[in-house]
Amino acid sequence: MSSSQSPFADIADTVFIKGHGTQNDFVLLADDDSALEMHPETIALLADRRSGLGCDGVIRIVRSASSGIPGALDQAEAGAEWFMDYYNHDGSLSEMCGNGVRVFAHVLVTTGRVAADAREMLIGTRDGIKTVRTVLNPALGKQTGDAPAATSAGQALPGSADDAWYMIDMGEWSLDDSDDVLVSTAGIEVPRPGMRVETGNPHTVVALAAQDELEGAELRDAPVLDPVPPQGSNVEYIVMEPSRSDVAGGEGALRMRVFERGVGETRSCGTGACAAAIAAHHWAGPDSPLQWRVDVPGGQLRIGITPNQDGTRGSVTLSGPAVLVAGGTIS
């Protein structure tokens, strides 16, 4: 089939890389100088797991200065040469994706767009500039008794390839505990209250009592929120696990599943893991841990929370692995 007959004719001959962060997977398209036109229907077809390459989201790699995206030129002038132009599985735009930022950063390093010895990377997104550093997998620090240490981006670390994690300064978050939203979910008998948390994307976090409730949630269909958020919302279902927490060491533990707007259930969600940890800390009280291990179906993420005095705003970091699995050229 010629490229003119291909459903991907408008992105034909584009180099792509596929990767994942805790099995939240992405197809990244190389468009350094902004030559592509990103059509939602093409993106949705590319992301389809039967008719395309298959992924939770599509990311265009583009220089901030040439992207034409509102605000990106200012980000370029502030030092963010590269912009993560992110699209959901259905082709709709999204403000940000925490797992996607890690994979994006890993591609920048492995393809030489960012020097391997760079101390940090500044990445442009629709939610502002994100600062990314390479850190040691915290599990190794636990084994050796050492705290996780930041390294130069792309620097070789001891252990396997999975031992190199990326830590992202996700910026500011806020929560609204004044008005609960009710969340109706197949597989959960009655609607449950949720807390709205903004972490670059809108989230609604629902606390469940036990692991069997978490496993019983049927997330094939979108949860129903009342009232409906104007911009929609990702929905996180969490179970806090005091028995797995290291409260003396300042670390909490929780398990999470997520339904992402425009995507469906995914194996992981970085901004959602941040929202889940923020909500868990808020519910557990100001003396609860500020570091959280978040187990998702695709692996484990680490979240660091810095709240303000009243606990309704603050900043947050997200740490986790990034893995590249394939590459090629769109035909």
C-alpha positions as CSV (number, residue, x, y, z in Angstrom):
1,M,0.0,0.0,0.0
2,S,1.4,3.4,-0.9
3,S,1.6,6.2,1.6
4,S,-1.2,8.1,-0.3
5,Q,-3.5,5.1,0.3
6,S,-2.5,4.6,3.9
7,P,-4.7,5.9,6.8
8,F,-1.4,7.4,8.1
9,A,-0.6,9.4,4.9
10,D,-0.4,12.7,6.8
11,I,2.3,11.3,9.1
12,A,4.0,9.0,6.6
13,D,7.8,8.7,6.8
14,T,7.8,10.0,10.4
15,V,10.2,8.2,12.8
16,F,8.5,6.8,15.8
17,I,9.6,5.3,19.1
18,K,7.3,3.3,21.4
19,G,7.9,3.2,25.2
20,H,6.2,2.9,28.5
21,G,6.4,4.1,32.1
22,T,5.0,1.4,34.5
23,Q,3.2,0.0,31.4
24,N,1.4,3.3,30.6
25,D,2.5,3.2,27.0
26,F,3.1,5.9,24.3
27,V,4.0,6.3,20.7
28,L,6.4,9.2,20.2
29,L,6.6,10.9,16.8
30,A,9.8,12.8,15.8
31,D,8.8,16.2,14.5
32,D,11.7,18.4,15.7
33,D,10.9,21.4,13.5
34,S,7.1,21.1,13.5
35,A,6.4,19.9,10.0
36,L,3.5,17.6,11.0
37,E,-0.2,18.4,11.2
38,M,-1.6,16.4,14.1
39,H,-5.2,15.4,13.2
40,P,-7.2,13.8,16.0
41,E,-8.6,11.0,13.8
42,T,-5.1,10.0,12.7
43,I,-3.8,10.0,16.3
44,A,-6.8,7.9,17.5
45,L,-6.1,5.4,14.7
46,L,-2.4,5.3,15.4
47,A,-3.2,4.7,19.1
48,D,-5.8,1.9,18.4
49,R,-4.5,-1.5,19.6
50,R,-6.0,-3.3,16.6
51,S,-5.7,-0.9,13.6
52,G,-2.6,1.0,14.7
53,L,0.6,0.7,16.8
54,G,-1.4,0.7,20.0
55,C,-0.8,3.0,23.0
56,D,-2.5,5.0,25.8
57,G,-1.3,8.3,24.3
58,V,0.7,9.8,21.4
59,I,3.5,12.3,22.0
60,R,4.9,14.6,19.4
61,I,8.6,15.5,20.0
62,V,9.0,19.1,18.8
63,R,11.2,22.1,19.6
64,S,9.2,24.5,21.8
65,A,10.3,27.5,19.7
66,S,8.9,26.1,16.5
67,S,5.9,24.3,17.8
68,G,3.3,27.0,17.4
69,I,1.7,26.0,20.7
70,P,0.5,28.9,22.9
71,G,3.0,29.6,25.6
72,A,5.7,27.3,24.2
73,L,7.9,30.1,22.9
74,D,8.0,31.6,26.4
75,Q,9.0,28.2,27.7
76,A,11.8,28.0,25.0
77,E,13.1,31.3,26.2
78,A,13.1,30.0,29.8
79,G,15.3,27.1,28.7
80,A,12.9,24.3,27.7
81,E,14.1,23.5,24.2
82,W,11.8,20.5,23.8
83,F,8.0,20.4,24.1
84,M,6.0,17.3,24.9
85,D,2.9,17.7,22.7
86,Y,0.6,15.1,24.2
87,Y,-2.6,13.5,22.9
88,N,-4.9,11.0,24.6
89,H,-5.8,7.7,23.1
90,D,-8.9,9.2,21.4
91,G,-6.9,12.0,19.8
92,S,-8.0,14.7,22.2
93,L,-5.4,17.1,23.7
94,S,-4.3,16.7,27.3
95,E,-2.5,19.1,29.6
96,M,0.2,16.8,30.9
97,C,1.1,13.1,31.5
98,G,3.6,12.3,34.3
99,N,4.5,8.8,32.9
100,G,4.8,10.4,29.5
101,V,7.2,13.0,30.6
102,R,9.6,10.3,31.9
103,V,9.4,8.4,28.6
104,F,9.8,11.7,26.7
105,A,12.9,12.6,28.7
106,H,14.4,9.1,28.2
107,V,13.9,9.5,24.4
108,L,15.6,12.9,24.5
109,V,18.7,11.4,26.2
110,T,18.9,8.2,24.2
111,T,18.5,10.0,20.8
112,G,21.1,12.6,21.6
113,R,18.6,15.5,21.7
114,V,19.8,16.2,25.3
115,A,23.4,15.6,26.3
116,A,23.8,12.5,28.4
117,D,25.8,14.4,31.1
118,A,23.1,17.2,31.4
119,R,22.4,17.8,35.1
120,E,18.7,18.3,34.5
121,M,16.2,18.6,31.7
122,L,13.6,21.3,31.3
123,I,10.6,20.0,29.3
124,G,7.8,22.2,27.9
125,T,4.2,21.0,28.4
126,R,0.8,22.6,28.3
127,D,1.0,22.6,32.1
128,G,4.2,24.6,32.1
129,I,7.9,23.6,32.3
130,K,8.7,20.3,34.1
131,T,12.2,19.8,35.5
132,V,13.4,16.2,35.2
133,R,16.4,14.5,36.9
134,T,17.7,10.9,36.9
135,V,17.6,9.1,40.2
136,L,18.4,5.7,41.5
137,N,15.6,3.2,41.9
138,P,14.6,3.8,45.5
139,A,14.3,0.0,46.0
140,L,18.1,-0.2,45.7
141,G,18.5,2.5,48.3
142,K,16.3,0.5,50.7
143,Q,18.5,-2.5,50.1
144,T,21.8,-0.7,50.8
145,G,20.5,1.7,53.4
146,D,21.2,4.7,51.3
147,A,18.8,7.5,50.3
148,P,18.0,7.7,46.6
149,A,20.6,9.9,44.9
150,A,20.1,12.2,41.9
151,T,22.6,11.7,39.0
152,S,23.3,13.4,35.7
153,A,20.6,12.7,33.1
154,G,21.4,9.5,31.3
155,Q,24.4,8.6,33.5
156,A,24.9,4.9,33.9
157,L,23.7,3.6,37.3
158,P,24.6,0.3,39.1
159,G,22.2,-2.6,38.5
160,S,20.0,-3.4,35.6
161,A,18.5,-0.9,33.1
162,D,15.3,-0.7,35.2
163,D,17.3,0.7,38.1
164,A,17.5,4.2,36.4
165,W,14.4,6.2,37.3
166,Y,13.4,9.7,36.3
167,M,12.2,12.2,38.9
168,I,9.9,15.0,37.7
169,D,9.1,18.2,39.6
170,M,5.4,18.1,38.7
171,G,4.8,21.7,40.0
172,E,1.9,22.9,42.0
173,W,-1.2,21.0,43.0
174,S,-4.4,21.9,44.7
175,L,-7.4,20.1,46.2
176,D,-11.0,21.0,47.0
177,D,-12.3,19.3,50.2
178,S,-15.3,21.6,50.5
179,D,-17.6,19.8,48.1
180,D,-17.6,16.0,47.6
181,V,-18.4,14.6,44.2
182,L,-20.3,11.3,44.1
183,V,-18.8,8.6,41.8
184,S,-20.9,5.7,40.6
185,T,-18.8,2.8,39.3
186,A,-19.8,-0.6,37.9
187,G,-18.9,-3.3,40.4
188,I,-19.1,-1.0,43.4
189,E,-22.6,-1.2,45.0
190,V,-23.2,2.4,46.0
191,P,-21.8,5.7,44.8
192,R,-18.8,6.8,46.7
193,P,-17.5,10.3,47.6
194,G,-14.5,11.5,45.7
195,M,-12.1,14.4,46.3
196,R,-11.1,16.7,43.5
197,V,-7.3,17.1,43.1
198,E,-5.6,19.2,40.4
199,T,-2.1,18.0,39.4
200,G,-1.9,19.6,36.0
201,N,-4.8,17.3,34.9
202,P,-8.1,17.2,36.8
203,H,-8.6,14.1,39.1
204,T,-11.2,12.7,41.4
205,V,-9.8,10.3,44.0
206,V,-12.1,7.7,45.6
207,A,-11.0,5.8,48.8
208,L,-12.0,2.2,49.1
209,A,-12.0,0.1,52.2
210,A,-10.2,-3.0,51.0
211,Q,-8.3,-4.7,48.2
212,D,-11.3,-6.8,47.1
213,E,-13.3,-3.6,46.4
214,L,-10.4,-2.3,44.3
215,E,-10.2,-5.5,42.3
216,G,-14.0,-5.6,42.0
217,A,-14.4,-2.2,40.3
218,E,-15.3,-2.7,36.6
219,L,-13.6,0.0,34.7
220,R,-14.6,-1.0,31.1
221,D,-17.1,1.9,31.2
222,A,-16.5,5.4,32.4
223,P,-17.5,6.1,36.0
224,V,-20.4,8.6,36.4
225,L,-19.6,11.7,38.4
226,D,-22.2,14.0,40.0
227,P,-21.7,16.8,39.5
228,V,-19.9,16.4,36.2
229,P,-16.6,18.4,36.1
230,P,-16.6,21.0,33.3
231,Q,-13.3,19.6,31.8
232,G,-14.0,16.0,32.7
233,S,-11.8,14.1,35.2
234,N,-9.6,11.1,35.6
235,V,-10.8,8.9,38.4
236,E,-8.4,7.2,40.8
237,Y,-9.5,4.3,43.1
238,I,-7.2,3.8,46.0
239,V,-6.7,1.6,49.1
240,M,-4.4,2.9,51.7
241,E,-2.2,0.2,53.3
242,P,-0.9,1.0,56.8
243,S,0.5,-2.5,57.1
244,R,2.8,-1.9,54.2
245,S,3.7,1.7,55.2
246,D,7.0,2.7,56.9
247,V,5.5,5.5,59.0
248,A,8.7,5.7,61.1
249,G,10.6,6.2,57.9
250,G,8.1,8.8,56.7
251,E,6.7,6.6,53.8
252,G,3.2,5.6,53.2
253,A,1.9,2.9,50.8
254,L,-1.3,2.6,48.7
255,R,-2.6,0.7,45.7
256,M,-4.4,2.4,42.8
257,R,-6.4,1.8,39.7
258,V,-7.3,4.6,37.3
259,F,-9.8,5.4,34.6
260,E,-8.3,8.2,32.4
261,R,-10.6,10.5,30.5
262,G,-10.3,10.0,26.8
263,V,-8.5,6.7,27.3
264,G,-10.2,4.3,29.7
265,E,-8.5,2.2,32.3
266,T,-4.7,2.3,32.0
267,R,-2.0,0.3,33.7
268,S,-0.6,3.5,35.3
269,C,-1.1,7.2,35.5
270,G,1.6,9.5,36.8
271,T,-0.5,12.6,37.5
272,G,-3.1,10.3,39.0
273,A,-0.6,8.7,41.3
274,C,0.3,12.2,42.5
275,A,-3.3,13.0,43.1
276,A,-3.8,9.7,44.9
277,A,-0.9,10.3,47.3
278,I,-2.0,13.9,47.9
279,A,-5.6,12.8,48.8
280,A,-4.3,9.9,51.0
281,H,-2.0,12.3,52.9
282,H,-4.9,14.8,53.3
283,W,-7.3,12.1,54.6
284,A,-4.7,10.6,56.9
285,G,-3.9,14.0,58.5
286,P,-1.0,16.5,58.6
287,D,1.3,14.1,60.5
288,S,1.0,11.4,57.9
289,P,3.9,10.6,55.5
290,L,4.9,13.0,52.8
291,Q,6.5,10.2,50.7
292,W,4.3,7.5,49.2
293,R,4.8,4.3,47.3
294,V,2.0,3.9,44.8
295,D,1.5,0.4,43.4
296,V,-0.4,0.4,40.1
297,P,-1.1,-2.6,37.8
298,G,2.0,-1.7,35.8
299,G,4.5,-1.3,38.6
300,Q,5.4,1.1,41.3
301,L,5.8,4.9,41.5
302,R,7.2,7.1,44.2
303,I,5.5,10.4,45.1
304,G,7.0,13.3,47.2
305,I,4.5,15.9,48.6
306,T,5.3,19.3,49.9
307,P,2.0,20.8,51.3
308,N,1.3,24.4,52.3
309,Q,0.2,25.3,55.8
310,D,-3.4,24.4,55.4
311,G,-2.7,21.4,53.3
312,T,-4.8,22.4,50.3
313,R,-2.0,23.4,47.9
314,G,1.6,22.6,47.5
315,S,4.2,21.0,45.1
316,V,4.8,17.3,44.2
317,T,7.4,15.1,42.6
318,L,6.9,11.9,40.7
319,S,9.6,9.2,40.3
320,G,9.5,6.0,38.2
321,P,11.1,4.1,35.4
322,A,11.0,4.7,31.6
323,V,11.5,1.8,29.1
324,L,11.8,2.0,25.3
325,V,10.5,-1.1,23.5
326,A,10.5,-0.4,19.7
327,G,11.1,2.1,16.9
328,G,10.7,2.5,13.2
329,T,9.1,4.7,10.5
330,I,5.4,5.2,9.8
331,S,4.5,3.9,6.3
